[in-house]
């Protein structure tokens, strides 16, 4: 009975494609999410997922709803947003997060305006995606994004850790902190663009950030948190797809709700920084 409950949905081709796509996103996004949490930039991913909308919409207008055209448009818009926010921050002396906030609101409004003025483009599809409609081109896009993101993160891992924990020391030894920051932001934008194919621009960050936030309740070291975040994202993907199939719910929200439930479980009863650990303070080590 349990075996049938777990395996029957994945006998269907579209369910297997959805699972493979979500697995690719689970491998690529959560490690970047852990670094966003470490760098106190958790909401930056949310800003970027809104910021790619005008590029995605413009790609749809010019490319006739081609997934690659929308992906390239979203990538260009996200990179432009991140670079412009960084430049404005240095030019004006303001905080980069405030510049991002202002720019993403403008970008979001521009994206909605482009979609609303163009026939044949479904705003709800762009915003929320359709996990169950993932096809071979979408799988190829997500697999490519996952491969580039993981390889890129492996290349910049050491300087990124140092820049995140002690940027002053990195500057003192002649490290190029700005370059590593921009490379990291480019990987985040790339993952957000890859996720929109399945989960839409408003949902793709959920699979990146919720497992990353939950990971601190299960591991102390950075590498352990990355492993925990990936495992939680994979578990949320499987649980969300099963919930979607058996309860007849939209797959994207079901996956994000599953990730949210895992975060809530870790926050309540995880081995670290949880309510249970604090109630048993004599045995709590932080």
N, C-alpha and C positions, 0 to 999 in steps of 0.2 A: 504493500500500500504506500509506504513512504517512498520506496524506489520509484513507483509510478508517478507520485506527486513531484519528485525531483527531476526525473528523466523524461517523462512524457512530453513536456513542452519543447525540449531541445531536440526532439525527433523531427521538428518542423524546420525547414530551411531558413525561413526568415528569423526564427528565434536563434538559430545558431549564428547567423550573420550578426544579429544584434549583440549576442554574447561576445563574439570575437571583437567587434568594434568597441564595446565597453571595456573589454580586457585591455585593448591597446590604450585607451584613454586612462585606464587605471594604472598602467605602468608608467605613463608619461607625466600625467598631471600632478598626482600627490607629492612626488619628490620636490617639485617646484613649489607646491603649496607649503611644504614644511619650511622651505627657505623664506617664503613670504611671511609666515608666522614668526620665524626667527628674526627677520628684519623689521618686524612691526609694520608690515605692508599688506595685511590680510585683505583690506578693502580695495587695494589696487587692482586685484584681479577682477573684481566686480566692475570697477570703472572701465577697465579695458574691454570687458565683454559688451558693455554698452557702446564703447568707442568704436568698435569694429563695424557697427551696424551700417553707417553710411557707405563704407567700402563694400560690404556684402551686398547692399541694395544696388549700388552703382555697378557692381559686377553682374548682378542679375539683369539689370537694364541693358548692359552692353553685350553680355554673353548669353542671353536667352536662358536663364536659370541653370547655366552650366555650373556644376559643383566646383570645378577648378577655377572658373572665372570668379565666382563668389568668394572662394577661399583666398585667391590672390588679392582680390579687392579688400577683403577683411584684413589680411596680413599687412597690406600697404597702409590702410587706415590706422591699424593698431600701432605699427611702428612709428608712423608720423605723429600720432598722439603722444606716445612715450617720449620721442625725441623733442617734440615741441614743448612739452611740459618741463623736461629737463633744461632746455635752453631758456625758457621763460623764468625758471627758478633761479638760474645763475645770473640772468640779465637784470632781474628786478630785485633779487634778494629775498623773494618770497619762498614759502615752503613748497616742495614739489607736489605734495599731496593736494594742496589747495589749488595749484595750477591744473592738476589732473581733474579735480572735481569740476572746475569751471569748463574745461575743454570737453569733458565727456557729456555734460548736459547739452552743450551746443551740438556735439556729434550725434547724440541720441535724437534730438529734435530734427536735425538735418536728415538722418536716416529715415525717420518716420515720414518726413515730408516727401522724400524721394519715392518711398514705397507707395504712399497715398496718392501720388500724382501719376503713378504708372499702372496701367492695366496688366493683369496677368500675374502679378506678384502678390502672394499671400503673406501678409504681415505676421499672422499667427504662426505660419510655418517657419518663417525666419526667426521669430522670437523663441518658439518652443520646440521646434524640430519634430522628428518622428523616428524614434529608435527602431520601431518595427518595420520601417520602410528603408532601412539601410541597405544599399545595393553594393555591387562590386566596386564602382568608382569611389563611393564613400568609404568602403573598407580600405581601399588602396590609399586614400588621403589620410585616414586615421593611422594606418600602419606606417606611412611615410613620416607623419608628424611624430609618432612615438619613437621611431628609429632616430630621427634627427635630434629630438629633444634629449633622449637618453645619452646619445653620443656627445652632444654639446655639453650636457651637464657633467659628464665624466671628464671632459677636457678642462672645464673651468672650476671643477669641484674645489681644489685646494685654495686657489686665490679667492674664490667666492666665500668659502668658510672664513678665511682670514678677514676679508673685507666686511663680512657680516658681524664678526665678533670683535674685531679690533681694527677699524679703518685707519686709526691714527698710526698704528705700527706699520700698516701696509704703505702708507704715504711716506713714513720715515725711511723705509728700506727701498724706496723708489718704485713701489708697485703702482700700477695704473688702475686705481679704484674705479674711476669713471668708466673705463673701458669694460671692466668686469661687470659693473652694474648694468651697462647698456646691453651687454651680451646676455645677461640673465633676463632682462626685460624682454629682449627679442624672443627668447625661448618661451616666456610666459605668453606673449602674444601668439606665438605659433601654436601653443597648446590650446589656447582659447579658440583660435580659428579652427583647429582640428576637431574640437568638441562640438562646435555649432552644427556640424553635419548630422549629428545624431541627436543632440539634446537642445539645439537652438542656442541663440546668443544669450538668452536670459537664464538658461539652465546649465550650460557647459561648465561654469565655474564651480557648481555645487560638488561635482565629483572630484574636483581638484582640491577644494578647501575644506570640506567637512571631514574627510578622512585625515587630512593634515592637522586640523585642530584637535581631532580626537586622539591622534597618535601620542600627544604629550601625556595622556593618561595611561599609556601602556609601555612607554620606553623613556629612558633618561637621556641616552646619548643620541647625537644627531643621526648617525647611521641606523640606530635602532628605531628611531622615529620614522625614518624614511621607509624602512622595511614594514613597520606597523601600518603606516599610511597606505602603502600599496596593498597590503593584505586586507585592510578594511575596505578599500575601494573595490577590490575584486569581490569580496563578500557582499557588499552593498549592491553590486551589479547583478550578481546571481539572485540575491534575495528580491531585488526590485523587479527583475524580469519574471520571477516566479509569481510574485504578488500581482503583477500586471496581467499575467496569463490567467491565473485562477480567480482573481477578483474583478477581472474585466476593467482594469484601470489603465490610464495612459502610462506608457512605460517610463518616459522621462521623469515625470513627477514621482512615480513609484520608486525609482532608483534613488532619487534625492531624498525621499522620505526614509528609505532604508538606511542611507548614509546618516541621516539625522538621528535615527533611532540608535545607531551604533555610537554616535557621538554622545547622545544622552546617556546610554548605558555606561560608557567610559567615564563620563562626568559623575555619575551616581556611584558606580561600584568598581571603577578601574583601580589598578594597584598604585597609581600615582596621581596626586593632585585631585583626588575625587572626594566626594562627600563621605563615602565610607572610610577612606583613609584618614580623613580629618577627624571623624568621630572616634576613631581608634588611634588617637594621636600618640600614645606611648610606642606604638609599633610603626608610626608614620615617619618616613625618612625624606619626604618631599620629592 
